[in-house]
Amino acid sequence: MMPQRSWASGTGPGPIAPDGSAVELYAALGPGPDADIVDAAVPAGAAILELGAGAGRTAHELHSRGHHVVAVDESPEMLARVRDVVTVCETIEDLSLGRAFDAVLMASYLVNVPDAGLCDRMLRSCRRHVRPGGAVILQRHAPGWFDDPPRSIEGGGPGDAATVLREVTRPGPGLLSATAEYRLDGRVWTHSFTARRLDDARLDRVLADAGLLVDAYLTGDRTWIRAVPAA
């Protein structure tokens, strides 16, 4: 059994992953825009390592577009929902596959974990699994999100959960803690977490420490980043 993450927890029907994510919720969610962003940032037919793949909603979509995906997650219950692609049950920071990929994807704001040492180890895992000339695709909370996080998001259709953010506190400099409540098809889950602010300057520093550098911001809100191995 993977260790429970100290900075996150969750409640609700079905199994809960070590980072507090609800397996049944993520298995029910639609694919969202993530695959569009990644697909536009990598070559056709790319070999992609997805770290923190969850129940596979992005991996499935990338596979359907002709990419060769390996999905990694620390939750065996999450990976049991993944189909058609290779899966590996391991923590991101401890992963060592002995091969390199055209692209390494680490979404879901994992780069914002509050433990700076853990963030560094995860980014070093990204670096050791990306080939020369390849790219690491990251998703972070926009720095402004920490100043005024949206308190509610209504579900827009089938497979979209209505989300309410509550119990927002700031336990330390650059940190935000909150509990997200998700409602979908009459079911309710909560996910409590703490996130660390990464503005552009700090992002540059933590990437440099791991042997990476920013190549491009992939979205106008600068939440999606393409990084490349430093020379």
Buried (B, 14 or more C-beta within 10 A) or exposed (E): EBEEBEBBBBBBEBBBBBBBBBBBBBBBBBBBEBBEBBBEBBEEEBBBBBBBBBBBBBBBBBBEBEBBBBBBBBBBBBBBBBEEBEBBBBBBBEBEBEEBBBBBBBBBBBBBBBBEEBBBBBBBBBBBBBBEEBBBBBBBBBBEBBEEBEEEBEBEEEBBBBBBBEEEEEEEEBBBBBBBBBBBEEBBBBBBBBBBBBBEEBBBEBBBEBBBEBBEEBEEEBBBBBBBBEE
